[in-house]
Amino acid sequence: MQERFSLRLLEYDAARALLARFLASPLGAARLAEMAPSRDPERIKAGLAEIRECRRALDEHGAPPLDGLCDLSAILRHARIPRAMLAPEDLLKVRATLAVCRRVNAYLAGIRSPGTHFADYLLAIVPFPDLEKHLERCLDDDGALKDNASRELASIRKAIRRLQDEINQRLVRLSRGALKEYLQEDYITQRNGRYVLAVASKWKNQVKGIVHDRSETGATTYIEPIGIVDLGNQLQDQQAEEAQETRRILVHLTAQVARVVDPLSWAVEALADLDFALAKARFAVAFHCRPPEMSEDGRLRLVQGRHPLLMDILGWDKVVPTSLELDRERRAVVITGPNTGGKTVVLKTVGLLCLLFQSGMEIPCDDGTLLPVFDAIRADIGDEQSLVQSLSTFSSHMGNIRRILEESDERTLVLLDELGAGTDPIEGGALGTAIVEHLVSRGACTLVTTHLPDLKLLAHAHAHVVNAAMLFDEETLAPTFQLQMGRAGRSNALSIAQRLGLPEEVIGAARGKLRGQGNEAARLLMQLEEDVSCAERERRDAELARMSAERLQRETLAELRRAQKERAEAGQRARAAAQAMLAELRDETRQLKQRLKRAHATLDEAARVQLESQVAETSHVIEAAAQHPQLAPLEEEETPVRVVPPEEIALGAHVRVEGFSGVAQVLAVDPKKQEVAVSICDMHLRVPFQQSLGLVEPPQEHAPPVEYEPVEMESPSLDVIGLTVEEMRPKVERFLDHAYLARLPQAWIIHGHGTGTLKRAVRDLLAGHPLVQRFHNGSEVEGGAGVTVVTFKER
């Protein structure tokens, strides 16, 4: 499979070397050596899911204890052989790996919500407590058998130590007594496993015993005195028994290992996989990686992608990120710009990040990155001149490109560096144009770098090809390494040559020749760039005007709502005061009636009738005043309201909203956030379900069907730069409602770069919004990562 991927040209092995730094064992290194890009989407998704689990485990529980993990493959194969005997150092490796199994099993068991992969690891990495304790009891840390490995071994070693002590005591007495004057050196040593004294050779005949060795000079003879020969023989017998018992114990321990060969092999394999997965997770953290989304339709969108090798050398903040996008309509990008401007780096960045993604890895990019699964990634990069085959650079490149053209289709990523170079520019331009058109016709996703004007012009003549420029600072005459989609770059050869000190007369002559040759293609490109720049300036001016108008509209609406609120509050206060006054008058009237009743007997008929008439008239005036609409208590709206569960509130329904007197229409329903978007009083609001009092019953007569007239918007973009997150949220939600009602297919939210907090908050809001289909970074023309492009759901 690897021959379908240009691993060497895209420095895949160098990226694997970066990943190797994060491994904890040789077993993980073996897994890394096997790593290769896959064409299986499910395998890629599984790799990304595993990294996600590992990152969460590292965050919440730290790293699992993998120290001491050993490669047991050869040891376990040997243990399978009947009556096999493992060396003590091999048994030590087994013991160390058993300890890793025990610790990692406890670590995995402590994870409260393990994902699918970690649950599988927990099943495979089991402890072996009996075998681990047995090996711990029998072996010391140096691999030697302990005395208590068996009763027989303990007894034999006790006898050996007794014999050694007795032999040493006798030799000490002899060296300090009868044999003292014959010794060359006063010490006890061993030769051929026997205890001896260093006797001066001239006195060797005076010492009875067995000669075992002589010094190189011949001055010393090593003699075992006759009096300890029998003890020496007994010692060797005991040592032979010790060796036999040691072998028996090692065979027994090997048999114990053989009983768990299969589950131990599975555990070691799982530990190797876990080490490799954890290394990829640590790599992702260290290199600011994110998991790309997988494209189902061949679209490639890279958002703020960085080359990991450059990040390792320069640091994350020093690497200029690359953003670009290809889809079904735009299948090829022609990248132009100055030498050393970063064109080749763009190709290698895109190629390597695709390879790493298809290896099941997260990559250094921002959210919104979308990558397809390619069957092949083919590159032609660098000087491939072949001296052995006597091929020129051009011939070598053409041979490689021929193979690429034969094998490319819609599931191929093609990366061609300096296409058309190495030959006549006119012929090279024509050939390069034909190559790009052929790749586009076959549906290949193609990135090309060049200096040739014919290829720059191709994007303006071909609907499926787009230009991209590596930007150049005109003041410093230095490349910025930034890629801008939608425009052609300049080579700036004369400016660079002038900066490097070429004589002015040479530069002037070159400019004259350039003008004299007409250079129609260069003039056309320059005119196109000026048109693009002019359009961009006009767009920005219109955007500023739109933002100003929108800000004025927001302020006017806010003032209107404030005035309405104040008027309503004043009305409520006046109504309450009037009602209180009426209550007092009613009370006074009742008291007057009671006094009139008590005084009834003392009044004459005329006076009584007159007073009763006055009291009745006063009561009538009070009750008439109480019935005035502005003084009457607030009552329910005339239109009946039916309270229903939130799930029954549908698009287009009429609802009452708490705090508003009018009827609102539902524009969108978001069950996830328990919110509805409504239109009320010429305003568009988002209110929680609990604030919606219920559905308004439709009128009895047949009302005309509701038609949604598109809302007119002056601009499809919103600038939130400088706002806090709290200030941003209502503005963005209001803007999305307006844009949706205006039937815009897309909208632009300008948040800038800054610390990234505002950008993340905007995207968190968009991720759960019911009207949003998807979102991504803007192109370089639109503002790059400082702008988020929103695509709305179909209406």
ZAGUDO-437268 format. One line per 4 residues: their letters; for each residue x, y, z of C-alpha. Coordinates in Angstrom, 3 decimals. Layout:
residues N
a = X,Y,Z; ...
END
This chain:
residues 795
mqer = 0.000,0.000,0.000; 2.797,2.393,0.795; 3.815,2.652,-2.852; 0.553,4.534,-3.436
fslr = 1.697,7.215,-0.980; 4.733,9.428,-1.518; 6.050,8.851,2.005; 9.681,9.795,1.366
lley = 8.974,13.054,-0.474; 6.506,14.134,2.202; 8.899,13.261,5.084; 6.628,10.713,6.695
daar = 9.540,8.941,8.414; 10.700,12.220,9.969; 7.209,12.714,11.386; 7.299,9.179,12.780
alla = 10.612,10.041,14.456; 8.822,12.898,16.243; 6.148,10.469,17.396; 8.811,8.043,18.684
rfla = 9.778,10.554,21.393; 6.505,9.899,23.166; 6.791,6.095,23.359; 7.401,4.353,26.692
splg = 8.615,0.929,25.546; 10.317,-0.986,22.722; 6.953,-2.604,22.015; 5.462,0.775,21.152
aarl = 8.419,1.382,18.840; 7.582,-1.846,17.018; 4.030,-0.617,16.507; 5.357,2.711,15.217
aema = 7.503,0.900,12.651; 4.347,-0.770,11.336; 2.369,2.501,11.094; 1.242,3.403,7.562
psrd = -1.585,5.413,5.960; -4.833,3.499,5.608; -7.549,3.708,2.957; -10.151,2.273,5.335
peri = -12.393,5.053,6.773; -13.523,2.891,9.690; -9.957,2.146,10.713; -9.119,5.857,10.594
kagl = -12.165,6.744,12.689; -11.245,4.052,15.204; -7.730,5.488,15.509; -9.083,8.987,16.137
aeir = -11.580,7.678,18.691; -8.794,5.868,20.528; -6.701,9.047,20.686; -9.715,10.902,22.062
ecrr = -10.039,8.294,24.839; -6.318,8.480,25.593; -6.329,12.285,25.786; -9.247,12.202,28.202
alde = -7.514,9.549,30.335; -4.267,11.545,30.397; -6.155,14.673,31.439; -8.181,12.991,34.167
hgap = -5.872,10.234,35.473; -2.371,10.933,34.214; -0.236,8.420,32.321; -0.607,4.678,33.002
pldg = 2.478,3.011,34.562; 4.180,1.336,31.599; 7.731,1.442,33.027; 9.348,-1.985,32.891
lcdl = 7.385,-3.306,29.908; 9.548,-5.806,27.979; 9.299,-7.570,24.647; 8.520,-11.177,25.631
sail = 7.839,-12.580,22.169; 11.034,-14.699,21.944; 10.879,-15.645,25.638; 7.304,-16.884,25.388
rhar = 8.050,-18.852,22.213; 10.864,-20.632,24.075; 8.647,-21.259,27.101; 6.225,-23.240,24.926
ipra = 8.871,-25.945,24.337; 8.359,-28.943,26.683; 10.920,-29.099,29.551; 12.353,-25.756,28.400
mlap = 14.369,-23.702,30.858; 14.344,-19.903,30.787; 17.411,-18.061,31.971; 17.036,-16.062,35.199
edll = 17.340,-12.770,33.294; 14.447,-13.848,31.048; 12.342,-14.699,34.077; 13.154,-11.248,35.453
kvra = 11.721,-9.680,32.250; 8.596,-11.792,32.660; 8.273,-10.668,36.284; 8.687,-6.995,35.319
tlav = 6.025,-7.295,32.598; 3.638,-9.039,35.004; 4.033,-6.074,37.334; 3.138,-3.738,34.434
crrv = 0.019,-5.818,33.713; -1.061,-5.531,37.350; -0.494,-1.757,37.556; -2.102,-0.976,34.186
nayl = -5.100,-3.192,34.972; -5.648,-1.228,38.196; -5.260,2.040,36.257; -7.838,0.995,33.646
agir = -10.241,-0.263,36.303; -10.096,3.173,37.936; -11.443,4.960,34.852; -15.115,5.573,35.559
spgt = -16.372,5.821,31.994; -13.947,3.963,29.745; -14.507,4.192,26.016; -14.706,1.221,23.710
hfad = -10.952,0.876,23.298; -10.131,1.221,26.991; -12.801,-1.346,27.837; -11.123,-3.745,25.397
ylla = -7.739,-3.024,26.981; -9.165,-3.809,30.424; -10.346,-7.195,29.182; -6.989,-8.033,27.575
ivpf = -4.529,-6.656,30.152; -5.236,-8.935,33.094; -3.061,-9.434,36.205; -1.277,-12.729,36.948
pdle = -0.948,-12.502,40.743; 0.021,-16.143,41.465; 2.807,-16.258,38.885; 4.056,-12.793,39.821
khle = 4.227,-13.732,43.527; 5.950,-17.051,42.703; 8.640,-15.313,40.665; 8.978,-12.628,43.341
rcld = 9.568,-15.326,45.976; 12.116,-17.233,43.925; 14.171,-14.484,42.225; 16.022,-11.510,43.645
ddga = 16.376,-8.248,41.722; 19.635,-9.448,40.120; 18.044,-12.603,38.749; 19.661,-15.004,41.251
lkdn = 17.543,-17.680,42.898; 16.720,-16.951,46.508; 17.499,-19.578,49.180; 13.806,-20.099,49.853
asre = 13.101,-20.972,46.219; 12.901,-24.545,47.534; 13.648,-26.440,50.766; 16.298,-28.506,49.036
lasi = 18.080,-25.414,47.730; 18.029,-23.827,51.190; 19.537,-27.015,52.742; 22.235,-27.354,50.077
rkai = 23.291,-23.727,50.364; 23.445,-24.049,54.146; 25.830,-27.005,53.767; 27.919,-25.087,51.210
rrlq = 28.317,-22.118,53.540; 29.311,-24.450,56.417; 32.000,-26.161,54.278; 33.287,-22.800,52.989
dein = 33.594,-21.483,56.535; 35.455,-24.577,57.712; 37.856,-24.518,54.728; 38.607,-20.826,55.309
qrlv = 39.221,-21.357,59.013; 41.692,-24.204,58.358; 43.532,-22.258,55.686; 43.825,-19.245,57.988
rlsr = 45.356,-21.433,60.727; 47.820,-22.960,58.250; 48.804,-19.593,56.741; 49.499,-18.156,60.173
galk = 51.125,-21.278,61.569; 53.059,-24.156,60.032; 53.043,-22.862,56.444; 53.598,-19.191,57.147
eylq = 57.279,-19.099,56.155; 56.560,-20.778,52.781; 53.907,-18.377,51.529; 54.560,-15.822,48.802
edyi = 51.439,-13.828,49.809; 49.351,-14.068,52.978; 45.887,-14.516,51.430; 43.401,-17.224,50.474
tqrn = 42.206,-17.525,46.902; 40.599,-19.975,44.472; 41.832,-21.753,41.414; 39.606,-24.061,39.304
gryv = 36.937,-23.872,41.995; 39.318,-25.072,44.755; 40.606,-23.080,47.752; 44.413,-22.643,47.613
lava = 47.360,-20.815,49.246; 49.943,-18.731,47.340; 53.208,-20.615,48.053; 56.643,-19.345,46.946
skwk = 57.719,-21.674,44.148; 61.112,-22.337,45.780; 59.281,-23.815,48.808; 56.557,-25.746,46.948
nqvk = 58.075,-29.109,47.850; 57.776,-28.219,51.533; 53.968,-27.958,51.325; 52.041,-31.192,50.920
givh = 48.991,-30.824,48.733; 47.652,-30.502,45.160; 49.095,-27.910,42.782; 46.255,-26.127,40.865
drse = 48.051,-23.240,39.105; 51.201,-21.122,38.771; 51.654,-17.369,38.306; 52.789,-16.001,34.952
tgat = 56.239,-15.184,36.398; 56.540,-18.631,37.927; 57.363,-17.133,41.314; 54.110,-18.335,42.912
tyie = 52.548,-21.777,43.025; 48.921,-22.164,44.086; 48.577,-25.268,46.296; 45.543,-26.826,47.984
pigi = 46.941,-28.201,51.311; 46.363,-31.887,51.779; 44.412,-31.286,54.985; 41.487,-29.550,53.179
vdlg = 41.296,-31.686,50.028; 38.508,-33.798,51.462; 36.550,-30.716,52.486; 37.073,-29.309,48.979
nqlq = 35.668,-32.502,47.473; 32.603,-32.285,49.702; 32.142,-28.644,48.686; 32.183,-29.505,44.990
dqqa = 29.633,-32.256,45.559; 27.327,-29.771,47.265; 27.827,-27.201,44.491; 26.920,-29.811,41.881
eeaq = 23.737,-30.555,43.805; 23.015,-26.801,43.942; 23.367,-26.526,40.163; 21.044,-29.483,39.687
etrr = 18.442,-28.022,42.066; 18.770,-24.608,40.393; 18.035,-26.144,37.014; 15.047,-28.013,38.430
ilvh = 13.631,-24.776,39.876; 14.164,-22.811,36.613; 12.442,-25.581,34.619; 9.567,-25.453,37.095
ltaq = 9.286,-21.642,36.819; 9.406,-21.898,33.028; 6.541,-24.391,33.133; 4.531,-21.937,35.225
varv = 5.143,-19.270,32.591; 4.153,-21.711,29.833; 0.750,-22.177,31.456; -0.140,-18.500,30.825
vdpl = 1.645,-17.999,27.497; -1.520,-17.188,25.538; -3.192,-14.689,27.909; 0.204,-13.141,28.683
swav = 0.912,-12.783,24.943; -2.467,-11.069,24.462; -1.776,-8.763,27.388; 1.634,-7.802,26.001
eala = 0.133,-7.128,22.578; -2.526,-4.929,24.169; 0.131,-3.092,26.202; 2.053,-2.423,22.993
dldf = -1.091,-1.037,21.354; -1.834,1.095,24.419; 1.703,2.508,24.483; 1.440,3.432,20.807
alak = -2.005,5.029,21.242; -0.817,7.022,24.251; 2.196,8.231,22.253; -0.144,9.538,19.549
arfa = -2.229,11.274,22.210; 0.867,12.908,23.760; 1.972,13.967,20.271; -1.458,15.531,19.727
vafh = -1.183,17.524,22.943; 2.408,18.633,22.315; 1.732,19.756,18.734; -1.662,21.440,19.330
crpp = -3.507,18.855,17.242; -7.210,18.496,16.554; -9.159,15.619,14.962; -10.225,16.553,11.414
emse = -13.693,15.731,10.201; -13.860,13.080,7.500; -15.170,14.306,4.153; -17.638,12.068,2.365
dgrl = -17.764,14.037,-0.893; -14.061,14.564,-1.655; -13.928,18.075,-0.234; -10.632,19.137,1.336
rlvq = -10.638,22.053,3.767; -7.507,22.751,5.808; -7.931,25.353,8.544; -4.748,26.822,10.038
grhp = -2.675,23.727,9.310; 0.943,23.649,10.447; 3.826,21.368,9.472; 4.883,19.385,12.576
llmd = 8.571,19.315,11.589; 8.618,23.107,11.343; 6.790,23.320,14.664; 9.476,21.144,16.233
ilgw = 12.221,23.432,14.925; 10.616,26.873,15.230; 7.861,26.440,17.802; 4.094,26.483,17.313
dkvv = 3.746,30.264,17.405; 6.530,30.853,14.876; 5.053,28.665,12.106; 2.767,30.509,9.677
ptsl = -0.381,28.356,9.287; -1.866,27.342,5.942; -5.566,27.418,5.088; -7.070,26.306,1.785
eldr = -10.129,24.567,0.428; -10.969,22.357,-2.547; -14.359,20.909,-3.365; -16.255,19.311,-6.256
erra = -16.237,22.592,-8.171; -12.684,23.695,-7.360; -10.426,20.683,-7.908; -7.042,22.365,-8.432
vvit = -5.070,25.166,-6.757; -2.227,26.908,-8.605; 0.125,28.368,-5.986; 2.447,31.146,-7.115
gpnt = 4.796,33.585,-5.434; 8.481,34.343,-4.830; 11.258,31.810,-4.411; 11.752,30.767,-0.750
ggkt = 8.243,32.089,-0.189; 6.870,28.821,1.193; 5.167,27.278,-1.853; 6.829,23.892,-1.389
vvlk = 6.107,23.992,2.349; 2.403,24.338,1.559; 2.496,21.198,-0.594; 4.398,19.237,2.035
tvgl = 2.129,20.485,4.815; -1.040,19.413,3.018; 0.460,16.084,1.969; 1.941,15.155,5.348
lcll = -1.151,16.144,7.312; -3.294,13.992,5.008; -0.897,11.076,5.530; -0.987,11.471,9.312
fqsg = -4.781,11.741,9.285; -5.026,8.513,7.280; -2.681,6.949,9.826; -5.353,7.555,12.450
meip = -3.703,10.600,14.007; -4.877,14.032,15.016; -3.056,16.825,13.166; -1.926,20.406,13.909
cddg = -4.947,22.353,12.639; -7.999,24.264,13.803; -11.588,23.090,14.131; -13.441,22.997,10.840
tllp = -10.724,21.058,9.018; -12.295,18.533,6.647; -10.217,15.852,4.905; -11.198,13.053,2.517
vfda = -9.728,9.559,2.582; -7.473,9.284,-0.471; -6.636,6.010,-2.153; -3.330,7.544,-3.200
irad = -1.275,10.642,-2.387; 1.226,11.202,-5.166; 3.862,13.927,-5.131; 6.541,15.259,-7.432
igde = 8.652,17.550,-5.267; 12.298,18.602,-5.392; 15.193,17.947,-7.749; 14.942,14.322,-8.790
qslv = 17.741,14.379,-11.379; 19.031,10.845,-11.934; 22.740,10.485,-12.712; 22.524,6.710,-12.826
qsls = 19.841,6.734,-15.512; 21.370,9.773,-17.266; 18.087,11.685,-16.931; 17.841,15.455,-16.679
tfss = 15.729,17.078,-13.996; 12.969,17.709,-16.529; 13.051,14.138,-17.822; 12.966,12.731,-14.299
hmgn = 9.979,14.875,-13.365; 8.119,13.971,-16.566; 8.652,10.264,-15.898; 7.194,10.646,-12.426
irri = 4.296,12.793,-13.651; 3.508,10.245,-16.376; 2.929,7.598,-13.693; 0.845,10.048,-11.655
lees = -1.372,10.867,-14.664; -1.940,7.182,-15.376; -3.031,6.362,-11.816; -4.921,9.474,-10.706
dert = -8.671,9.656,-10.192; -11.163,11.419,-7.923; -9.685,9.647,-4.865; -6.144,10.858,-5.513
lvll = -4.298,13.828,-4.033; -1.654,15.125,-6.463; 1.097,17.534,-5.337; 3.301,18.948,-8.128
delg = 6.150,21.322,-7.290; 7.413,23.835,-9.906; 5.323,22.321,-12.680; 6.669,23.131,-16.135
agtd = 10.119,24.146,-14.891; 13.353,22.866,-16.363; 12.499,23.593,-20.004; 11.455,26.436,-22.317
pieg = 8.929,28.609,-20.413; 6.480,28.779,-23.312; 6.451,25.017,-23.861; 6.597,24.383,-20.124
galg = 3.586,26.627,-19.572; 1.578,24.892,-22.274; 2.541,21.453,-20.960; 1.811,22.404,-17.347
taiv = -1.602,23.776,-18.299; -2.449,20.565,-20.140; -1.329,18.440,-17.152; -3.514,20.388,-14.710
ehlv = -6.508,20.232,-17.064; -6.024,16.461,-17.440; -5.903,15.947,-13.657; -8.989,18.089,-13.184
srga = -10.834,16.122,-15.859; -10.072,12.943,-13.910; -11.347,14.519,-10.700; -8.003,14.447,-8.866
ctlv = -7.525,16.860,-5.982; -4.514,18.818,-7.253; -2.095,21.343,-5.754; 0.513,22.864,-8.080
tthl = 3.299,25.402,-7.540; 4.746,27.351,-10.477; 6.214,30.625,-11.719; 4.761,30.320,-15.218
pdlk = 2.171,32.966,-16.306; 0.213,30.438,-18.391; -0.640,28.460,-15.257; -1.513,31.635,-13.354
llah = -3.975,32.546,-16.121; -5.499,29.061,-16.139; -7.520,29.800,-12.995; -9.230,32.712,-14.747
ahah = -10.127,30.570,-17.753; -11.043,27.289,-16.040; -14.000,26.999,-13.667; -12.403,24.159,-11.659
vvna = -9.031,25.842,-11.036; -8.287,28.575,-8.486; -5.210,30.701,-7.876; -3.456,31.080,-4.532
amlf = -0.619,33.479,-3.733; 2.269,33.305,-1.306; 2.277,36.868,0.005; 5.306,39.154,-0.214
deet = 6.004,42.215,1.935; 6.613,45.015,-0.540; 8.304,47.197,2.095; 10.786,44.674,3.490
lapt = 10.998,42.705,0.215; 10.668,39.524,2.268; 8.140,36.659,2.002; 5.472,36.415,4.707
fqlq = 4.827,32.673,4.094; 1.088,33.358,4.129; -1.164,31.725,1.542; -4.024,33.791,0.144
mgra = -6.664,32.015,-1.899; -8.210,33.644,-4.943; -5.274,35.656,-6.293; -2.065,35.001,-8.219
grsn = 1.309,35.669,-6.627; 4.263,37.501,-8.066; 7.719,36.042,-8.369; 9.290,39.419,-7.463
alsi = 12.561,38.256,-8.988; 13.740,41.786,-9.812; 12.868,43.110,-6.332; 14.683,40.226,-4.658
aqrl = 17.692,40.633,-6.949; 17.783,44.349,-6.129; 17.646,43.599,-2.391; 20.497,41.124,-2.787
glpe = 22.685,43.895,-4.244; 22.705,43.443,-8.014; 23.846,46.670,-9.745; 21.107,49.204,-10.383
evig = 21.984,49.428,-14.061; 21.392,45.696,-14.407; 18.036,45.912,-12.602; 17.009,48.917,-14.738
aarg = 17.963,47.160,-17.946; 15.963,44.093,-16.932; 12.876,46.184,-16.199; 13.213,47.861,-19.586
klrg = 13.427,44.526,-21.376; 10.385,43.348,-19.447; 8.372,46.372,-20.591; 9.677,46.079,-24.104
qgne = 8.561,42.487,-24.410; 4.996,43.496,-23.729; 4.492,40.682,-21.234; 0.775,40.550,-21.915
aarl = 0.170,37.770,-19.392; 1.852,39.678,-16.580; -0.159,42.824,-17.375; -3.379,40.836,-17.459
lmql = -2.629,39.255,-14.091; -1.766,42.643,-12.629; -5.060,44.071,-13.905; -6.969,41.136,-12.433
eedv = -5.273,41.633,-9.076; -6.144,45.323,-9.128; -9.769,44.433,-9.880; -9.801,41.974,-6.975
scae = -8.243,44.545,-4.627; -10.767,47.189,-5.706; -13.650,44.786,-5.145; -12.254,43.917,-1.733
rerr = -12.028,47.595,-0.757; -15.603,48.188,-1.907; -16.753,45.148,0.031; -15.054,46.443,3.170
dael = -16.595,49.904,2.726; -20.024,48.337,2.280; -19.395,46.189,5.322; -18.533,49.239,7.427
arms = -21.695,51.000,6.210; -23.784,47.931,6.974; -22.310,47.617,10.445; -23.014,51.285,11.118
aerl = -26.622,50.927,9.965; -27.073,47.751,11.972; -25.611,49.378,15.069; -28.029,52.303,14.654
qret = -30.915,49.874,14.246; -29.902,48.011,17.396; -29.644,51.249,19.361; -33.037,52.442,18.053
lael = -34.715,49.145,18.973; -33.109,49.191,22.396; -34.314,52.768,22.977; -37.807,51.857,21.792
rraq = -37.992,48.891,24.108; -36.705,51.015,27.003; -39.327,53.707,26.321; -42.071,51.083,26.066
kera = -40.951,49.535,29.308; -40.852,52.906,31.096; -44.300,53.829,29.736; -45.700,50.488,30.828
eagq = -44.186,50.857,34.279; -45.537,54.425,34.606; -48.995,53.250,33.508; -48.922,50.449,36.041
rara = -47.935,52.873,38.810; -50.702,55.358,37.828; -53.268,52.545,37.575; -52.293,51.255,41.001
aaqa = -52.562,54.759,42.526; -55.950,55.373,40.902; -57.256,51.997,42.056; -56.089,52.757,45.592
mlae = -57.873,56.133,45.501; -61.074,54.506,44.232; -60.875,51.966,47.029; -60.633,54.788,49.570
lrde = -63.640,56.579,48.003; -65.692,53.372,48.101; -64.808,52.937,51.743; -65.774,56.532,52.554
trql = -69.087,56.125,50.658; -69.892,52.980,52.661; -69.189,54.840,55.887; -71.378,57.746,54.749
kqrl = -74.246,55.352,54.009; -73.898,53.837,57.459; -73.958,57.263,59.131; -76.956,58.250,56.977
krah = -78.793,55.116,58.111; -78.083,55.880,61.751; -79.280,59.506,61.308; -82.363,58.464,59.378
atld = -84.800,59.070,62.237; -83.649,62.591,62.972; -83.855,63.898,59.413; -86.936,65.232,57.697
eaar = -88.089,63.661,54.461; -86.719,66.316,52.118; -83.254,66.345,53.659; -83.109,62.534,53.733
vqle = -84.057,62.254,50.034; -81.533,64.890,49.067; -78.673,63.187,50.980; -79.556,59.754,49.588
sqva = -79.582,61.188,46.078; -76.165,62.758,46.611; -74.692,59.507,48.007; -76.130,57.474,45.114
etsh = -74.751,59.911,42.574; -71.314,59.788,44.218; -71.339,55.946,44.165; -72.342,55.958,40.525
viea = -69.464,58.292,39.633; -66.979,56.110,41.538; -68.132,52.881,39.870; -68.138,54.517,36.427
aaqh = -64.568,55.654,36.990; -63.590,52.149,38.120; -64.869,50.755,34.815; -62.568,52.992,32.742
pqla = -60.152,50.776,30.656; -57.080,52.604,31.852; -58.041,52.101,35.508; -59.348,48.557,35.258
plee = -57.082,45.717,36.556; -54.932,43.903,33.967; -56.695,40.851,32.645; -55.827,37.975,30.369
eetp = -55.576,38.577,26.623; -58.781,38.140,24.747; -57.315,35.500,22.465; -57.426,32.140,24.302
vrvv = -54.093,30.458,25.006; -53.607,26.686,25.041; -50.663,25.521,27.149; -48.871,22.626,25.424
ppee = -45.656,20.657,25.904; -42.582,22.236,24.218; -42.317,19.404,21.679; -45.679,20.450,20.191
ialg = -44.482,23.970,19.360; -43.762,23.883,15.619; -42.402,26.217,12.970; -44.951,28.922,12.030
ahvr = -47.039,28.508,15.213; -48.511,31.556,17.004; -47.588,31.855,20.682; -47.903,34.257,23.573
vegf = -44.532,35.279,25.033; -44.262,36.429,28.607; -43.594,40.169,28.817; -45.080,40.982,25.388
sgva = -48.668,41.953,24.607; -48.641,40.891,20.964; -48.758,37.482,19.330; -45.423,35.984,18.230
qvla = -44.686,33.665,15.305; -42.232,30.770,15.738; -39.318,30.939,13.288; -37.267,28.028,14.619
vdpk = -37.367,25.470,17.434; -34.274,24.168,19.228; -35.244,21.246,21.532; -31.606,20.775,22.511
kqev = -31.310,24.271,23.990; -35.012,24.398,24.972; -35.405,27.624,22.985; -37.611,29.052,20.240
avsi = -36.800,31.821,17.763; -39.813,34.113,17.346; -40.852,37.250,15.440; -42.794,39.767,17.548
cdmh = -43.336,43.527,17.332; -41.009,43.731,14.308; -38.270,42.082,16.365; -36.651,38.643,16.186
lrvp = -35.932,37.085,19.560; -34.776,33.783,21.058; -36.740,32.858,24.182; -36.678,29.764,26.409
fqqs = -39.569,27.320,26.297; -40.708,28.288,29.766; -41.147,31.924,28.652; -43.546,30.819,25.885
lglv = -46.979,30.759,27.537; -48.580,28.497,24.952; -50.162,28.250,21.543; -52.782,30.780,20.444
eppq = -55.942,29.111,19.140; -56.471,29.927,15.464; -59.453,32.220,14.665; -62.710,30.610,13.564
ehap = -62.814,32.336,10.181; -60.515,31.096,7.456; -57.463,33.275,7.716; -55.190,33.614,4.697
pvey = -52.106,31.370,4.862; -49.042,32.923,6.443; -46.408,33.790,3.892; -42.884,34.432,5.047
epve = -41.511,37.425,3.227; -37.698,37.485,3.117; -36.151,40.119,5.360; -33.856,42.500,3.534
mesp = -30.300,42.784,4.881; -27.755,45.335,3.803; -24.818,43.023,4.442; -24.369,39.313,5.090
sldv = -21.666,39.847,7.753; -21.459,40.785,11.438; -18.429,42.312,13.205; -18.085,41.344,16.879
iglt = -14.429,42.358,17.306; -13.879,44.057,20.664; -17.021,42.627,22.283; -17.013,40.410,25.341
veem = -18.465,36.911,25.068; -21.578,38.047,26.948; -22.041,40.995,24.586; -21.405,38.856,21.531
rpkv = -24.008,36.126,22.111; -27.258,38.127,21.674; -25.825,40.023,18.716; -24.823,36.843,16.883
erfl = -28.144,35.129,17.621; -30.084,38.148,16.362; -27.890,38.340,13.258; -28.426,34.623,12.477
dhay = -32.207,35.000,12.751; -32.169,37.971,10.361; -29.868,36.235,7.891; -31.996,33.089,7.926
larl = -35.198,35.048,7.314; -33.418,36.933,4.519; -32.850,33.508,2.890; -29.094,33.993,2.743
pqaw = -27.250,30.745,1.938; -24.201,31.917,3.913; -23.207,34.627,6.367; -19.889,35.891,7.722
iihg = -19.043,36.575,11.402; -15.923,38.714,11.875; -14.289,37.989,15.235; -10.590,38.490,14.523
hgtg = -7.725,36.443,15.989; -6.862,37.905,19.405; -6.473,35.304,22.142; -8.930,32.965,20.422
tlkr = -11.508,33.190,23.254; -14.067,35.135,21.212; -13.551,32.853,18.212; -14.143,29.730,20.327
avrd = -17.235,31.251,21.919; -18.673,32.111,18.486; -18.075,28.564,17.243; -19.499,26.992,20.407
llag = -22.682,29.015,19.826; -22.816,28.003,16.141; -22.220,24.312,16.934; -25.592,23.989,18.656
hplv = -27.638,26.537,16.715; -30.769,25.083,15.049; -30.454,27.235,11.924; -26.775,26.418,11.178
qrfh = -25.812,23.573,8.860; -22.014,23.977,9.178; -19.296,26.604,9.553; -15.614,27.047,8.701
ngse = -12.805,29.578,8.474; -13.005,32.226,5.786; -10.638,32.184,2.843; -7.644,34.492,2.869
vegg = -9.658,36.991,0.770; -12.492,36.831,3.319; -10.195,37.267,6.327; -8.849,33.770,6.990
agvt = -9.198,32.371,10.511; -10.354,35.785,11.741; -13.712,35.193,10.016; -16.148,32.287,10.403
vvtf = -18.326,31.469,7.373; -21.780,30.110,8.323; -23.895,27.943,6.017; -27.611,27.778,6.911
ker = -29.881,24.755,6.841; -32.271,24.377,3.928; -35.639,26.073,4.463
END
